[in-house]
Amino acid sequence: MAFYRKFSSSVDARQVFGEMTKRSLYQWNTLLKNLSRGKKWEEVLCHFLQMFRDEEKPDNFTLPVALKACVELREVKYGEMIHGFVKKE
């Protein structure tokens, strides 16, 4: 993932990520950070929500990227959901 993030296209990185059967939090964070660097906010939010469906718990690196996506997309509902998660934890 790091190789693709630094040296190849985000399309290649997403393809490699999609082919993984088990994804670590580090891999999720790498993907989200890569997408945010490309200002692909809809994809950031989509993958962040997929993390929850996959029962992966976000951390202090994940949440700011997801909140930034909400701000950029003006998605108040999702921003409130993430804020609620932070308060709960």
N, C-alpha and C positions, 0 to 999 in steps of 0.2 A: 504494500500500500504506500509506504513512504517513497519508494522508488517512483511509482506512478505519480504521486503527488508532486514531486520535485521535477521530474524529468519528462513526463509525458502529458497527455491530455487528460482532462477530467473525465472524458468519456471512457478512456481506458481504465482509469481508476474505478469508476462506477461499475464497469463490466467485471473487473476482478472481484470487487466487493460483492456483486450480485451472485457470483459463482461460489462464494464461500458458504459452507454449510453451517459453520459455527462462527459467530462474530463476537469479538471481544469489545469491551468498552473503548479500548484504545483504537480499534479499527473504526468503530462508529465515530469517535471524535475526529479521527483523521479525515474521514469522508466529509463530515459536516464542516470542518475547517476548510477543506479544499473547496467545497461548494460555496462557502461564504466568501472566500477570496475571489471567486469568479462572480460574486453577486448573484448567485442562483438561489434567491431567497425562497422561492416556492419549493424547490427541491430540498433545501435545508429543512423546511418545515415538514415536508412530506416524509423525509427520512427520520426526522426526530419523532414524529408520530409512530412510524414503523418500529422505532426502538421500544416504545411502550407496548405495542402489539407483540413484540418479541420478548417482552418481560425483561428488558435490559434497563437498569436503573441509571439515569443520567447523573453526572457529577458536576463539580464546580467548573469544569472546562466546557461541558456540553451546554449548560443552561444559558450562559451569556450569548452563545452563538444562536441558540433557538430564540431567545428574546429579541436579538437584533433582527432576525428574520421577521418576527411579528411586527416590530416597529417599521421595518422597510415595506412590509406588505399591508400595513395598517390593519392587522388582524387582532383587534382588541380581545375578542373572545378567546383565542388561543393564548394570547399574552396573559390574560387573567388566569387561565388554566395553569400555565407554567408558574406564575406567581403563587398560586395556591399550592402547587407542589413544593415550591421552595419553602413556604411558610410551614407546611406540614412536616417537612424533613427537619 
